[in-house]
Amino acid sequence: MDRKPSGRLMHFVLVLMLLEAHWSLVVSGPIHSSCHVNFNNTKSLTELLKRESEGLLEKYIEHHGTRNGLIPDDVPNSTISGSNISEKLQDIYAKIVLFIRHLSQVEEYQQNLLTNPQPVLEPLRRVKGGLSNLLHRIKNVLKHVDPENTALATPSSPTLSHDDAYAKKEYGWGVLDRLKDWVAEVLLVLKEAEKVCLENTA
């Protein structure tokens, strides 16, 4: 008779311990999982964008020849600024908006420069679409890394003036070359940001 209550008590304690462990996994698991899922998806998209941007530049050179001059001053640079990971991600967000606007200008120029612009326009539009998707991904990444940061600044539209055909070609070369280099830098920042996300949720 004395052993039964003791056995039931031990069973009850064991069940409570198992439930506590289960709910601990349920609560903490998705946080780490969301870091992995968000960053893996974002990195995969960025790696695809890197390949697409490299292919776009090759296609552009195939139709316009190699670049001889310097990259024009009105082309965005390929660096990512910021003293911490949150500032770097904000800079990436703003630069995506800027590159989309410059690619739209390059797209417009192709219709004037080429008799058949489609071979260049098709990969160019794919890259623009990839950048638009990346824009949303980066916004989600920022929520994990810096949840308190809700305000994202966007740059003003560029003021451009390219009068002759060569200036338009040179501008296109510059935009696509810088874009290719910038996407490679984005991948490095994403790896750094993933570490911060996992540390914050440890």
C-alpha positions, 0 to 999 in steps of 0.5 A: 500500500505504501509503495503505490502513492510513491510510484504514482508520484514518481510517474507524475514527476517524470511526466512533468519533466517530460512536458517541461522539456517538450515545451522548452523545445517548442518555444525555443526551437522555432526561434532558431529554426526561423533564423536558419530558414530565413537566412538559408532562403535569403542566402539561396536567393542571393546566390542565384542573384549573383549567378544571374547578375554575372550572366547578365553582364556577360550577355550585355558584353556580348551585345555591346562589347567590352568596356574601355572607359572608367565606371561613370560617377553616377553609378552606385558603388559596390561597398556596404556601409555600417558600423554594425550588422543592423546598419549594414542590412539597412544599407543593403535595403537602400542599395537594392532600391537604388540598383532597381532604379538604375536597372530600369534606366539601363532597361530603357536605354537598351530599347534605343541602343539595340535593334533586338533588345530582348536577349539583354532585357530578359535576363535584366528583368529576371535580375530586377525581379530577384532584387525585388524579392531580396528587398522583402527578404532583407526586411524580414532578416532585419526583424530578426536581427534588430526587431526594434528597427522599423523605419527603413530609409530609401534613397532618392531617385538618381538624376541621370543624363547620358546624351550619346549612345556610348555614354549610355552603353558605358553607364550600363556596363558600370551598373551591371559590373558594380551590381555583380560585385555588390551582390558578392558583398551582400552574401558576406554580410548575410553570413555575419547577420545569421551569427548575430541572429542565432546569438540573440536567440540563444 
